[in-house]
Amino acid sequence: MSGGLVALLDDVAALARIAAASVDDIAAGATKAGAKAAGVVIDDAAVTPQYVSDADPSRELPMIKRIFWGSLRNKLLVILPALLLISAFVPWLIPYILMLGGTYLCYEGAEKIWHKVRGHHEPEEEAPAVERGPGAEDKVIKGAITTDFILSCEIMVISMNEVADQSLWVRALILVVVAVLITVLVYGAVGLIVKMDDIGLHLTTKDSARSQRLGALLVRGMPAVLGAITIIGTVAMLWVGGHIMLQGAYDLGWHAPYDLVHLLEEPAAAVPGVGGLLGWLVNTACSAVLGLAWGLVVMLVVHPLLKVLPLGRSSRDGAHEEGDVRAALAGHHDAPRGAGSAAGPGPGPVADPREEGRTDRGPGRTGGDPA
């Protein structure tokens, strides 16, 4: 009897060790996969605030909550099962899907830089407001979830590729962890960003001069914070996208670009003390430059097609309608603030510092034609 109990305890201990090792594998895999997808995560955090930037402040967090659940549902119920099926039955497709995602990242990053250099402004940003209706918020949220779906696909594919050597169930658990943690991280940060100016505005009403200065700093500093996030996100997209294309080309048999980057990296990596950091910086810079070049090539092909294809025209029309909806949501709380402007000359109402903080919020994604 005692011998059987000891054997049972040994089995339990063995199972516990296996479970602990599996947990370690999952944690390590999730960390590795999440780090590789960091560029897309930063871009996601930079893009999302634009969808609620003009909404009534009382609706900002509820809208973010709905987008959060839509994003998590897409990752867990649509993207994850599809990727697991692909990895189980047609794993040879993964590199091509990854390169397709890398191409999209390069295209997005190059397009942002192109529009920044050209000083191009989207026509939908100046679209007239439509009459606010009950479905306005739903349309904005639908647009946000659609954009997030594309970003989520990129995140999950990159993550899947990083843990391709794991067993199927470990891959599934790692991707579940990545999906949940990244979604919580992104939308937690977005919620903090969109409410930061409200927190600052509240602090400006305090009696303490220190609180007022801090509040004014928060309100006036948010456009700069969002601008910095957008720049970092753009560079990260080009870096990650370019590196995916480098590695993908190498795996498919074209070694020249990959070998050239490593040839440039070797002298920097040989510097004593800081060689590892310098080598990584050189590799990252080369990947970003390659990503920009490839993105510009793709952009020159895609933009003429968008002018003639029905899909391109409908996409621009949908973006125009979304601009109208956002303007309509803004009218819910902006109209009373500007009511004094129509009363003629004389001192108007004191400007709400939040409006200055919102003016440049949400640079967002760029689209449309380069011309």
N, C-alpha and C positions, 0 to 999 in steps of 0.2 A: 504493500500500500504506500509506504513511505517512498519506495523507489519510483512508483508511478507519479507521485506528487512532485518529486524532484525533477523527473523528466518533463512534466507539464510546465513547471516553473522555468526550466531551461528553454522550452519551446516559446513560452511567453517572452522571456528575455531576448531570444533570437528575433522574434517578431518586432519587439520594441526597438532593437538595434537597426533592423531593416527600415522600420518606420522613421526612425530618427535620421538615418542616412537619406531616405527619400525626401524628408522635410528639408534637409540641408541642400539636396540637389535642386529642389523646387525653389528655395530661397536664392541659391546661387544663380540658377537659370533665370529667375525673374529679374534679379539685379542686372545680369549681363544683357538680357533682352531689353529691359527698360532703358539702360544707359545707351544702347545702340539707337533706340528710337527717340532719343532726347531732342534731336532737331525738330522732328515733327511735333513733339509735345509742346515745345516752346512756341512753335508757330500756331498750334491750336489755341494756346493761352492768349496769343496776341490777336487772333482772329475773332474769337467769340465775343469779347466785350462790345464790338460794333453792333451786335444784334439787339442789345438792350440799352445802348447809349442814349437813345432818344425817348425811351419809354418813361411813363410815370414812375417816379422813384419808388412808389409803393408796390409796383408790379415787377421791379427788376429782379428781386430774389425769387419770386414765384416763377418767372420766366426761365431763369437760370436752372431752377429745380426741374422744370419740365424738359429742358434741353438735356440736363444731366441724365435723367431717366431714359430719354430717347437714345442718347449716346450709349449708355450701358446696355440697353436692350439690343441695339444693333450689334455691339461687340460680342455679347454672349449668345444671342439667339440666331444671328445671321452669319456674321463673319467667322466666328470661332468654329461652328460646325462645318462650314464650307472649307475652311483651311485644313481641318482635321481629315476630312474626306479626301481632299486633294493630296495631302501628305501621305495618306494610307494607300491610295490607289494609283495616283499619277504623280509621284514625288518629283519626277523630272520636270514638271511644270513650275515648281517653286522658283528656280533661278530666273525664268522668263517673267513670272509675275513680279518678282522682286525688281528686275530691271525695268519693267513697266512702271512700277511705283517710283523707282529712282528717276526715270525720265520725267514723270509728273512733278517730282520735287524740283528737278533742275528747271523745268518749264516755269513753275510757279515763282521760284527765286529769280530767274532771269527776267520774267515779266515784271516783277515788282521793281527791279533795278531799272529796267527799260523805261517804265512810266515815271520813275523818280527822276531819271536823267532828262527825259523829254518834257517833264512838267505837265504830263497828261492828266486830265481830270475826267472822271467818269460822268457821263451825262446824267445818270440816274441820281447822282448826289445833288443835282440842282433841280430835280423833278418837283413839280408842284404837289402840294399835299392834297390828298383826296379826303372826302368826308369820312370821319372816323366811324367805323362800323364794328359790330360785335366780333367779326372774324379777323380783324386786323392783327391782333396779337397772335392768333393761330397761324397766320401766314408767315409772320416773322419767325416764329418758332420752327415751323416746317422748313423754312430756308436754312436756319441755323443747323438743324438736325441733318439736312441733306449735305451741307458743307462738312459737318463733323463726320458723316459716314465715310467720305473720301479720306479724310485724315485718319480715321480709325482703321480703315483698310490698310493704309500705309504702315501705321504703328504695328498692327497685328502681323502683317506679312514680314516686316523687319524682325519682329520678335520671334516669329516662327522659324525664320532662317537661322537665328542665333542658337536655337535649341533643337535643331534638326537631328542631332545625334542621340537624343533622349528617346525613351520608349514612348509609345502613343499616349498612355495615360499620364505620364509625367509631363509630356508636352501640353496636354490638355489642362492640367492643373497649373502649370506655369503660366499659360496664356490667360487662364481665369484670373490668377493673381495680378498679372500685368494689366489686364483690362480693368479690373476694379480699382487698383491703386492709381493707375494713370488717370482714369476718369475722375476719381475723388480729388487727386492732386490738381488737375486742370481746372475743374469747376469750383473747387475750393479757392484757388488763386483768382479765378474770374470773379467769383462773388466778392472777394476782398477788394479786388481792383475797382469794380463798379460801385462799391459802397464807400470807397476811401474818401471820395470828395464829399459825400454826405457826412462822414465822420468828421472831416475837416470843417465843414460848414457848421456842424454842431459845436465844435470846439471854439469857433470864432464868436459864438454867443456867450461864452463863459466870461466871468468877471476877471479872471486871471490873465494878465498880459502875456504870460508864457504860453498859456493854452491858446490864446488868440493867434500868437505868432506861429505856433505849431499847426493850428487849423489852416491858416492862410498858406503855410508851406505845403501842406497836404493837397489843398485845393489847386494851387497853382503848379504844383510839381507833377500831378498825374499825367498831363499830356507828355511831359518829358519821359516819364516812366514808361508809358505805352509806346512812345517812339523808340526808346531803347530796346524794349522787348521785341518790337517789330524788326529792328535792325539785327538783333541777335538771332531771331527766328529765321530771317532771310539768309543770313550767312550760314546758319546751321542747316537749312534746307539744301543749299548749294554744296556744302561740305558732305553731308550724308548722301545726297543724290549722286554727287560726283564719285564718292568712294564706292557706292553700290555699282555704278557703271564700270569703274576701274576693275573691281573684283569680278564682276559678271563677265566682262570681256576676257579677262584672264582665264576664268573657268571654262569659257567657251572656245579657248584656243588662241585668242589674240593677246599676246603677252607684251607687245611693245609699249603701250601706255603705262602699264603697271611697272614694267622694268625701268622705264625712264623716271618715274616718280621715285622709285627706290634708289636709283642712281643719284638723284638730287638729294635724297634724304641721308645718304651715308655720310657725307662730310659733316653735316650738322650733328648726326648721332654720335660721331667720334669725339666731339668736344667733351673734355673731362668734366665731370660733375653735373652738367646740365644737358648732356647729350640726349638723354631720353626725352626731355621736354622739347628741345630744339628739333629733334627728329620728328616728333609728333606734330609740331607746329608746321614744319616744312611739308609733311605729308598732308596735313589738313588744308594748308594753303593751296597746294597743287590740286587736291581733290575739289576744292571750291572753285578754282579757276577752270578746271575741266568741266565741272557742273555748270558754270556760267556759260561756257562756250557751247556745250551740248544743249542747254536750255534755249539759247538764242537761235540755234539751228532749228530746234523743234518749233519755237515761236514763229519763225519765218515761214514754216510750212503750215502751221495750224491757223494763224490769223487770216490768211487769204481764204482758207476753207470756211472759216466762221462767217465770212462775208456772203458766201453763196449757199451754204448748206442750210436747210430748214432748221436743223438742230441749233445751229449757231444763232439764227435770228430769234427763235423762240426763247433761247437762253437769255439773250439781251432783253427781250420783251419782259421776261419774268423778272430779271433784275430791276428793270424800270418800275414794274409794279411793286416789287419789294421796297424800292426807294420811296414810292408813294405811301406805302403802308407805314414805314418807319416815320415819315414826316407826319402822318396822321396821328400816330401814337404820341409824337412830340407835342402836337397841338393840345393834347389833353391837359398838360400842365404848363406849357410855355405861354399860352395866350394870356392868362391873367397877369403874368409878369410883364408882358409888353403892352398892356392895355393903356398905360399912360402915354405911350409914344404917339398916339393919334389925337391927343388932346391939345396939340398945338405947342407953341414955345413955352419955355419955363422949365424949372427943375423937374425932372422925371423921377421915377422911383429909383432907389438905390440898387445898383446892379448886384445880382446874386452871384457871389464868387463861384458857385457851382457851374454857372453857365460858361465862365471862362475855362474852367477845368474840363467841360464837356466838349468844347468847340472842336478840339483836335482829337477827340477820343476815337479809338477804333479805326486806325488806318486800314486795317482789314486787307482782304485780298483784292487784287486788282484784276481786271478782266477787260474784254473788249479788244479793240483794234489798236495797234501801235501808232497809227497815224493821228 
